[in-house]
Amino acid sequence: MLRMIRNPLDSLIPERKKTSKRLKEKIREALSSVLPISLVVLVLGLFLVPIQLDTMGLFLLGACLLIVGMGLFTLGADMAMLPMGSHIGARLANKRNLRFLVIVAFALGTLITMAEPDLTVLANQIQGVPNWVLIATVSVGVGIFLVAALLRILFQWKLAYILLGLYGLVFLLGALIKPEFVPMAFDAGGVTTGPMTVPFILSLGVGVANVRGGRSARDDSFGLVALGSVGPVLAVMIISLFFPHLTNVPKETAQTAAATTQELLAVYRQGMPAYFLEVLLALAPIVVLFSAFQFLSLHLPRHEIKRLTVGLVYTYLGLVLFLTGVNIGFLPMGEYLGKQLGSGPLKWLLLPLGMLLGYLAVKAEPAVHVLNEQVEQVTSGAISKKVMLRTLSLGVSVSVGLAMTRVLTGLSIWYFLAPGYAAALILTFVTDPIFTAIAFDSGGVASGPMTAAFMLPLFMGACGAMGGNILEDAFGIVAMVAMTPLIAIEALGVVYRLKNRGKKAAPVPAAADDEIIDV
């Protein structure tokens, strides 16, 4: 009898041990991602730029929160966000009710984006457009294009042709609106695909594609983030018709003085409740929708619901810690470094430093790790996480270098976006379809909270210190970060095609050890 009583309890122990082991692995990954950029800033403060002790203290404490937060978040995404999105996507496709799919997808895309923390960060940096107008319009844009992305999977529309038409429209409208709105529009497209949106939308596409089936199911698993990123760009361009005037000086970041350890901790204690609420609001639409699906049609077993619940708790706590660390610790440090370097004799350091920070910052984007794992899973390991991360890092490094060139020279963003997107769109007809979808998804994923709350303030501080036009020159970094990964990943696809020329296997086969892309 005692054995019968103990067995059910004992069966939970291996699962707990497995979860604990995975959490340690995730935190180690987060440490290897966040530590390099923290060391670079620390070296700057010790040898080149005089950084106040309170600012450095907030930054280092923020780095600790980033490490723990990213570890919890990525584990939670694996346990909850990805399975939930996949279940809902499969159910939407199984119902074969087009009207139902359209309504649910539009509501889901709009509500999740409205609560996306990255979008709030961007809106807070802009004067001239009310926050609620910008957030609501951009969210509706994402909702509309999420519907379009799911319809593309169901009706097998070719992604390359859709992207060609949409970006043609984007560039046409961009030529008609005022110059200061162009960087902001492209930035909005990047920040809406943040850590909360990406895992769920990615898995939603996988679920729909798997039910749709067919030879192209693997290719169709990606592309939702790509199309979802276009909606905000068009939405902001439409806003520009009604709010034609933007002020040239964005809102200043509040500087917090903290002379002791207790005061540093007090700053975080005072700021953290806002992020508890922010992340709760961001998670609520997903939880409510999944609960409705579970009650009405999914009927998942109790043990799986418990696992999803634990995963949601990890996701929630992880994102709260991550956003607290980024916004309280990294944001003021980015702005301070930009001002100090831009106003002193070390202006020449902005370009190489920006490229180095860009290379390292993308490794600290939580959604990047989620995308890389999803790519490795869907391609059965044919595209490895390591090569995805390396390719994205190189692409973002180049994009930050180009963006800093704009700050230093005042060149129009069109000189970079027009040839960049033209090259990316041309490559869609050269590389395999799955690389096109992954590439355009990667562009949105790479421009997350680290870009919006660390790199953007760095650029704003440097641009303001040098007397530049912040709206036209500093804004646009998110757009640049979202652009170069497209070219990098598609170029990777061309390399893959050349390596496998003459083989009869599918473009991205189930992975054998000798077929894994690695460089």
PyMOL commands that set and color helices and strands:
alter all, ss='L'
color gray80, all
select helices_A, chain A and resi 2-10+12-47+53-95+98-114+117-124+131-155+159-174+181-191+197-212+217-220+224-239+261-298+302-343+347-364+366-378+385-409+414-427+433-446+449-465+470-474+477-499+513-515
alter helices_A, ss='H'
color red, helices_A
deselect
rebuild
show_as cartoon
